[in-house]
Amino acid sequence: MSLVARMTTARRGRLKPDLTDWLAYLYLALGVVIMFGPVLWLLSSSFKTQAALQEFPPSVLPVGQKQATVEGFDKALPLYTIKRADGTTVERAMVRRVGLQGQFVDPAAPSVGIERAPMTSAVPAREMRLALENYTVPLKTLSFGRYFTNSLFVTVMATLITLVINSMCAFALSKYSFRGRNAIFLFIISTLMIPISVVLVPAFLVVTSLGMSNSLWGVILPPAATPTGVFLLRQYMLTIPDELIDAARMDGASEWRVYWRIILPLTAPALAVLTIFSIMWRWNDFLWPLIVLNREEVFTLQIGLASFQGELNTQWHYLLAMTVVTLIPVVLVFGFLQRYVTAGIASTGIK
């Protein structure tokens, strides 16, 4: 905290802030708004009702119309503040609207009867209200707990397999000398230029022939080996001195032991970077699971989110709430591994 305090209070001027200090603070504040503004707006909107999301102009806080349970009516009725001709205001529940006229009832005394008032004199009664049902309803009734479990399984298993395969390939391409090593590496990197649409159909045919259609393993295995991961790990492993590996071999260590006990621990920063990338790729993947999976019980979160978007109607309140849920694991992983990111990226590419 003291370091943060020194950074935020540091200034170029000795007695008072200099012009460059104000420009720096303005630049940083603008960056914070641009980066975190949409996330805060998403979080606030996830607690709004469907009606509140459709209001214009939109409100920053989750403010919605008040409702009241009135005797004789099955559903809660919206409350309005009605201004009468004598200047007094009363709060009434609207039963129905007919044209420009509204039919209202006193929620405290519904037996008095129906009151009619022009809608121009009725203002919705608003209150601060957190629509927690945006989170509870999908998790209980729409199988989103199952979708979350499927996405978690796919992300964890795919990330582990990606780390193992890519690190083995990078180890061979960086620490073994054989004919065609550079050509193989260039071939792997060149696959980045192949559009994903070109390999979708062949990959789907292979998955179907292996009987992994409608299986989470059909989502996990095909994209496990990534050229980006091989490039990051190989470039980092080139910075590891070969003398360490030669010394281990002279002590009788096998190639597997050299890989597992020497290479992997020293490559931890690059592995952390690849872990973050892999988790983001697998957790947010939509197209490939949509092609492979057809049964609802094996859907991932991204496919589940698409179920809220219909041809004529979109349930924005559920969609925003579940989007916040999908962001939580990625944010936690990045917060836990972010200290490795700078070191891993800075060292990648140094020979």
RODO-2510 file (C-alpha; in nm, 4 decimals, decimal comma):
residues 351
     n   res          X          Y          Z
     1     m     0,0000     0,0000     0,0000
     2     s     0,2867     0,2387     0,0753
     3     l     0,4265     0,1814    -0,2744
     4     v     0,0875     0,2565    -0,4283
     5     a     0,0584     0,5707    -0,2142
     6     r     0,4003     0,6934    -0,3275
     7     m     0,3171     0,6305    -0,6916
     8     t    -0,0179     0,8105    -0,6761
     9     t     0,1203     1,1104    -0,4827
    10     a     0,4456     1,1459    -0,6776
    11     r     0,4690     1,4682    -0,8733
    12     r     0,7177     1,6592    -1,0792
    13     g     0,6594     1,9959    -0,9073
    14     r     0,8173     2,0451    -0,5649
    15     l     0,5583     2,2693    -0,4008
    16     k     0,2494     2,2073    -0,6105
    17     p     0,1484     1,9707    -0,8904
    18     d     0,2987     2,0526    -1,2276
    19     l     0,1027     2,0592    -1,5536
    20     t     0,2545     1,7256    -1,6492
    21     d     0,1268     1,5801    -1,3210
    22     w    -0,2302     1,6801    -1,4038
    23     l    -0,1955     1,5416    -1,7555
    24     a    -0,0597     1,2148    -1,6167
    25     y    -0,3457     1,1850    -1,3665
    26     l    -0,5981     1,2642    -1,6412
    27     y    -0,4439     1,0024    -1,8690
    28     l    -0,4495     0,7367    -1,5948
    29     a    -0,8059     0,8213    -1,4948
    30     l    -0,9163     0,7984    -1,8570
    31     g    -0,7467     0,4592    -1,8872
    32     v    -0,9236     0,3327    -1,5742
    33     v    -1,2611     0,4467    -1,7077
    34     i    -1,2029     0,2880    -2,0484
    35     m    -1,0813    -0,0426    -1,9011
    36     f    -1,3140    -0,0885    -1,6038
    37     g    -1,6143     0,1188    -1,7111
    38     p    -1,7728    -0,1528    -1,9294
    39     v    -1,7124    -0,4156    -1,6602
    40     l    -1,8768    -0,2038    -1,3903
    41     w    -2,1666    -0,1279    -1,6242
    42     l    -2,2066    -0,5007    -1,6914
    43     l    -2,2030    -0,5768    -1,3185
    44     s    -2,4609    -0,3075    -1,2436
    45     s    -2,6862    -0,4099    -1,5335
    46     s    -2,6803    -0,7735    -1,4230
    47     f    -2,8853    -0,6737    -1,1161
    48     k    -3,1524    -0,4918    -1,3187
    49     t    -3,4855    -0,6319    -1,4221
    50     q    -3,5789    -0,6839    -1,7851
    51     a    -3,7991    -0,3732    -1,7746
    52     a    -3,5232    -0,1615    -1,6191
    53     l    -3,2791    -0,2648    -1,8927
    54     q    -3,5170    -0,1362    -2,1599
    55     e    -3,5577     0,2080    -2,0037
    56     f    -3,4209     0,5157    -2,1778
    57     p    -3,2213     0,6975    -2,0688
    58     p    -3,0593     0,4083    -1,8825
    59     s    -2,9687     0,4378    -1,5167
    60     v    -2,6262     0,3552    -1,3790
    61     l    -2,7554     0,1958    -1,0591
    62     p    -3,0009    -0,0994    -1,0561
    63     v    -3,3118     0,1117    -1,0004
    64     g    -3,6453    -0,0428    -1,0934
    65     q    -4,0152     0,0166    -1,0602
    66     k    -4,1750    -0,0664    -0,7283
    67     q    -4,4299    -0,3451    -0,7147
    68     a    -4,6929    -0,4393    -0,4612
    69     t    -4,8925    -0,7527    -0,3893
    70     v    -5,2614    -0,6602    -0,3924
    71     e    -5,5384    -0,8805    -0,2586
    72     g    -5,7443    -1,0315    -0,5391
    73     f    -5,4651    -1,0259    -0,7967
    74     d    -5,2405    -1,3206    -0,8768
    75     k    -4,9335    -1,1195    -0,9778
    76     a    -4,7613    -0,8207    -0,8211
    77     l    -4,8793    -0,4908    -0,9683
    78     p    -4,6514    -0,1992    -1,0646
    79     l    -4,6810     0,1122    -0,8485
    80     y    -4,7274     0,4644    -0,9851
    81     t    -4,7273     0,8067    -0,8246
    82     i    -5,0372     0,9897    -0,9500
    83     k    -5,0664     1,3681    -0,9363
    84     r    -5,4277     1,4760    -0,8883
    85     a    -5,5962     1,7948    -1,0024
    86     d    -5,5671     1,9544    -0,6567
    87     g    -5,1884     1,9055    -0,6588
    88     t    -5,1765     1,6137    -0,4156
    89     t    -4,9979     1,2901    -0,5018
    90     v    -5,0966     0,9349    -0,4162
    91     e    -4,9347     0,5984    -0,4797
    92     r    -5,1491     0,3487    -0,6640
    93     a    -5,1051     0,0078    -0,8272
    94     m    -5,1915    -0,0110    -1,1958
    95     v    -5,4292    -0,2901    -1,2899
    96     r    -5,4314    -0,2293    -1,6638
    97     r    -5,3821     0,0388    -1,9241
    98     v    -5,6429     0,1244    -2,1834
    99     g    -5,5124     0,3694    -2,4393
   100     l    -5,4068     0,6889    -2,2634
   101     q    -5,5986     0,5993    -1,9490
   102     g    -5,4788     0,3817    -1,6651
   103     q    -5,6880     0,1849    -1,4185
   104     f    -5,5437     0,1957    -1,0687
   105     v    -5,6254     0,0516    -0,7295
   106     d    -5,5198     0,1471    -0,3795
   107     p    -5,2868    -0,1347    -0,2637
   108     a    -5,3805    -0,0692     0,1004
   109     a    -5,7575    -0,0743     0,0333
   110     p    -5,8326    -0,2607    -0,2901
   111     s    -6,2008    -0,2959    -0,1982
   112     v    -6,2542     0,0773    -0,2592
   113     g    -6,2614     0,0146    -0,6312
   114     i    -6,0892     0,1133    -0,9534
   115     e    -5,9587     0,4661    -1,0056
   116     r    -5,8988     0,6025    -1,3521
   117     a    -5,6291     0,8562    -1,4318
   118     p    -5,4495     0,9757    -1,7460
   119     m    -5,1092     0,8172    -1,7936
   120     t    -4,9580     1,1633    -1,8375
   121     s    -5,0167     1,2248    -1,4653
   122     a    -4,8768     0,8878    -1,3554
   123     v    -4,5049     0,8514    -1,2843
   124     p    -4,3543     0,5092    -1,2084
   125     a    -4,2551     0,4759    -0,8430
   126     r    -3,8915     0,3716    -0,8394
   127     e    -3,6660     0,2143    -0,5800
   128     m    -3,3193     0,0677    -0,5502
   129     r    -3,3683    -0,3031    -0,6094
   130     l    -3,1193    -0,5812    -0,6754
   131     a    -3,2754    -0,8399    -0,9034
   132     l    -3,1028    -1,1402    -0,7466
   133     e    -3,3383    -1,3686    -0,9353
   134     n    -3,1277    -1,2949    -1,2441
   135     y    -2,8661    -1,5227    -1,0873
   136     t    -3,0776    -1,7723    -0,8944
   137     v    -3,3295    -1,8617    -1,1661
   138     p    -3,0777    -1,9708    -1,4357
   139     l    -2,8673    -2,1608    -1,1834
   140     k    -3,1703    -2,3492    -1,0474
   141     t    -3,4067    -2,3979    -1,3389
   142     l    -3,2006    -2,3565    -1,6570
   143     s    -2,9227    -2,6123    -1,5898
   144     f    -2,6538    -2,3468    -1,5727
   145     g    -2,4896    -2,5317    -1,2883
   146     r    -2,4426    -2,8228    -1,5280
   147     y    -2,3094    -2,5907    -1,7985
   148     f    -2,0632    -2,4421    -1,5503
   149     t    -1,9381    -2,7885    -1,4499
   150     n    -1,8917    -2,8867    -1,8148
   151     s    -1,6981    -2,5682    -1,8926
   152     l    -1,4821    -2,6154    -1,5844
   153     f    -1,3991    -2,9744    -1,6821
   154     v    -1,3198    -2,8777    -2,0410
   155     t    -1,1021    -2,5826    -1,9351
   156     v    -0,9024    -2,7693    -1,6707
   157     m    -0,8385    -3,0822    -1,8772
   158     a    -0,7648    -2,8919    -2,1990
   159     t    -0,5225    -2,6605    -2,0200
   160     l    -0,3330    -2,9487    -1,8587
   161     i    -0,3071    -3,1368    -2,1882
   162     t    -0,2022    -2,8196    -2,3701
   163     l     0,0751    -2,7498    -2,1199
   164     v     0,2114    -3,1047    -2,1428
   165     i     0,2002    -3,1372    -2,5225
   166     n     0,3312    -2,7888    -2,5981
   167     s     0,6090    -2,8071    -2,3379
   168     m     0,7285    -3,1444    -2,4730
   169     c     0,7322    -3,0111    -2,8285
   170     a     0,9086    -2,6919    -2,7204
   171     f     1,1670    -2,8935    -2,5242
   172     a     1,2499    -3,1040    -2,8286
   173     l     1,2717    -2,8023    -3,0614
   174     s     1,4893    -2,5981    -2,8250
   175     k     1,7274    -2,8468    -2,6624
   176     y     1,7746    -3,1198    -2,9221
   177     s     1,9869    -3,0750    -3,2333
   178     f     1,8602    -3,2700    -3,5348
   179     r     1,8219    -3,2126    -3,9044
   180     g     1,5087    -3,0189    -3,9963
   181     r     1,4511    -2,8726    -3,6490
   182     n     1,4065    -2,5165    -3,7725
   183     a     1,1927    -2,6328    -4,0653
   184     i     0,9582    -2,8149    -3,8279
   185     f     0,9356    -2,5062    -3,6075
   186     l     0,8563    -2,2836    -3,9065
   187     f     0,5933    -2,5317    -4,0212
   188     i     0,4273    -2,5214    -3,6784
   189     i     0,4299    -2,1427    -3,6738
   190     s     0,2948    -2,1262    -4,0287
   191     t    -0,0218    -2,3052    -3,9176
   192     l    -0,1227    -1,9779    -3,7501
   193     m    -0,2009    -1,8451    -4,0976
   194     i    -0,4567    -2,1186    -4,1679
   195     p    -0,8128    -1,9874    -4,1059
   196     i    -1,0112    -2,1825    -3,8508
   197     s    -1,2937    -2,2275    -4,1032
   198     v    -1,0628    -2,4385    -4,3212
   199     v    -0,9988    -2,7047    -4,0567
   200     l    -1,3447    -2,7147    -3,8958
   201     v    -1,4953    -2,9715    -4,1337
   202     p    -1,1932    -3,2111    -4,1385
   203     a    -1,1621    -3,1873    -3,7598
   204     f    -1,5332    -3,2607    -3,7170
   205     l    -1,5090    -3,5644    -3,9483
   206     v    -1,2160    -3,6992    -3,7454
   207     v    -1,3997    -3,6445    -3,4161
   208     t    -1,7111    -3,8163    -3,5529
   209     s    -1,5137    -4,1143    -3,6862
   210     l    -1,3529    -4,1590    -3,3432
   211     g    -1,6915    -4,1610    -3,1710
   212     m    -1,6274    -3,8415    -2,9727
   213     s    -1,9250    -3,6510    -3,1094
   214     n    -2,1469    -3,5139    -2,8286
   215     s    -1,8599    -3,5784    -2,5876
   216     l    -1,6589    -3,3268    -2,3885
   217     w    -1,3411    -3,5044    -2,4974
   218     g    -1,4299    -3,4129    -2,8539
   219     v    -1,4080    -3,0502    -2,7447
   220     i    -1,0879    -3,0977    -2,5425
   221     l    -0,8526    -3,3003    -2,7620
   222     p    -0,8571    -3,1465    -3,1159
   223     p    -0,7345    -2,7965    -3,0162
   224     a    -0,4968    -2,9215    -2,7430
   225     a    -0,1709    -2,8538    -2,9312
   226     t    -0,1363    -2,4851    -3,0164
   227     p     0,1401    -2,3223    -3,2248
   228     t     0,1258    -2,0147    -3,0024
   229     g     0,2071    -2,2241    -2,6966
   230     v     0,4927    -2,3998    -2,8727
   231     f     0,6384    -2,0653    -2,9789
   232     l     0,6152    -1,9095    -2,6303
   233     l     0,7690    -2,2087    -2,4524
   234     r     1,0402    -2,2731    -2,7102
   235     q     1,1593    -1,9140    -2,7048
   236     y     1,1691    -1,9191    -2,3255
   237     m     1,3497    -2,2537    -2,3099
   238     l     1,6227    -2,1174    -2,5364
   239     t     1,7250    -1,8928    -2,2453
   240     i     1,7935    -2,1950    -2,0194
   241     p     2,1674    -2,2802    -2,0239
   242     d     2,2493    -2,6096    -2,1918
   243     e     2,5128    -2,6706    -1,9235
   244     l     2,2372    -2,7494    -1,6718
   245     i     2,1016    -3,0243    -1,8949
   246     d     2,4503    -3,1630    -1,9683
   247     a     2,5295    -3,1743    -1,5956
   248     a     2,2059    -3,3594    -1,5234
   249     r     2,2805    -3,6135    -1,7951
   250     m     2,6299    -3,6685    -1,6566
   251     d     2,4700    -3,7425    -1,3184
   252     g     2,2620    -4,0149    -1,4812
   253     a     1,9310    -3,8296    -1,5204
   254     s     1,7024    -3,9642    -1,7902
   255     e     1,5498    -3,7398    -2,0554
   256     w     1,2159    -3,7519    -1,8780
   257     r     1,3800    -3,6509    -1,5505
   258     v     1,5603    -3,3628    -1,7231
   259     y     1,2298    -3,2467    -1,8694
   260     w     1,0257    -3,2905    -1,5512
   261     r     1,2732    -3,1768    -1,2820
   262     i     1,4787    -2,9118    -1,4631
   263     i     1,3042    -2,7730    -1,7683
   264     l     0,9495    -2,7402    -1,6340
   265     p     1,0407    -2,5653    -1,3042
   266     l     1,2636    -2,3169    -1,4864
   267     t     0,9899    -2,2518    -1,7428
   268     a     0,7274    -2,1667    -1,4779
   269     p     0,6780    -1,7992    -1,5861
   270     a     0,6152    -1,8962    -1,9483
   271     l     0,3904    -2,1827    -1,8391
   272     a     0,1888    -1,9353    -1,6306
   273     v     0,1420    -1,7112    -1,9343
   274     l     0,0334    -2,0062    -2,1472
   275     t    -0,2012    -2,1188    -1,8679
   276     i    -0,3784    -1,7829    -1,8718
   277     f    -0,4047    -1,7876    -2,2506
   278     s    -0,5301    -2,1468    -2,2563
   279     i    -0,7923    -2,0844    -1,9880
   280     m    -0,9202    -1,7811    -2,1766
   281     w    -0,9283    -1,9746    -2,5061
   282     r    -1,1072    -2,2803    -2,3690
   283     w    -1,3424    -2,0994    -2,1319
   284     n    -1,4623    -1,8546    -2,3997
   285     d    -1,4657    -2,1011    -2,6890
   286     f    -1,8030    -2,1048    -2,8612
   287     l    -1,7739    -2,2183    -3,2240
   288     w    -1,6069    -2,5579    -3,1778
   289     p    -1,8316    -2,6749    -2,8872
   290     l    -2,1349    -2,5561    -3,0867
   291     i    -2,0310    -2,7850    -3,3745
   292     v    -1,9401    -3,0913    -3,1663
   293     l    -2,2090    -3,0822    -2,8963
   294     n    -2,5799    -3,1344    -2,9670
   295     r    -2,7160    -3,2637    -2,6376
   296     e    -2,8096    -3,0140    -2,3686
   297     e    -2,6500    -3,2129    -2,0852
   298     v    -2,3031    -3,1613    -2,2365
   299     f    -2,3418    -2,7923    -2,3271
   300     t    -2,0776    -2,5483    -2,2066
   301     l    -2,1461    -2,2049    -2,0618
   302     q    -2,0981    -2,0190    -2,3883
   303     i    -2,3581    -2,2342    -2,5637
   304     g    -2,5871    -2,1931    -2,2639
   305     l    -2,5579    -1,8156    -2,2896
   306     a    -2,6676    -1,8337    -2,6521
   307     s    -2,9926    -2,0012    -2,5419
   308     f    -3,1080    -1,6670    -2,3979
   309     q    -3,0997    -1,5098    -2,7436
   310     g    -3,4124    -1,5966    -2,9363
   311     e    -3,5284    -1,4920    -3,2797
   312     l    -3,7825    -1,2445    -3,1435
   313     n    -3,6819    -1,1963    -2,7817
   314     t    -3,3580    -1,1798    -2,5824
   315     q    -3,3601    -1,2285    -2,2056
   316     w    -3,0993    -0,9644    -2,1346
   317     h    -3,1298    -0,9805    -1,7553
   318     y    -3,0378    -1,3495    -1,7476
   319     l    -2,7771    -1,3087    -2,0207
   320     l    -2,5917    -1,0288    -1,8362
   321     a    -2,6044    -1,2097    -1,5020
   322     m    -2,4640    -1,5322    -1,6425
   323     t    -2,1993    -1,3353    -1,8303
   324     v    -2,0783    -1,2037    -1,4950
   325     v    -2,0647    -1,5624    -1,3668
   326     t    -1,8525    -1,6675    -1,6644
   327     l    -1,6068    -1,3841    -1,5966
   328     i    -1,5359    -1,4833    -1,2362
   329     p    -1,3057    -1,7859    -1,3002
   330     v    -1,0977    -1,6005    -1,5601
   331     v    -1,0534    -1,2997    -1,3286
   332     l    -0,9493    -1,5231    -1,0385
   333     v    -0,6948    -1,7122    -1,2481
   334     f    -0,5480    -1,3936    -1,3903
   335     g    -0,5243    -1,2369    -1,0434
   336     f    -0,3426    -1,5447    -0,9138
   337     l    -0,0983    -1,5763    -1,2047
   338     q    -0,0539    -1,2136    -1,3121
   339     r     0,2814    -1,1803    -1,1334
   340     y     0,4267    -1,4327    -1,3797
   341     v     0,2921    -1,2588    -1,6880
   342     t     0,5477    -0,9770    -1,7057
   343     a     0,8433    -1,2060    -1,6433
   344     g     0,7172    -1,4667    -1,8890
   345     i     0,6476    -1,2283    -2,1754
   346     a     0,9649    -1,0244    -2,1135
   347     s     1,1825    -1,3325    -2,1338
   348     t     1,0086    -1,4822    -2,4368
   349     g     1,2154    -1,4342    -2,7487
   350     i     1,5453    -1,3637    -2,5679
   351     k     1,8269    -1,5921    -2,6776
***
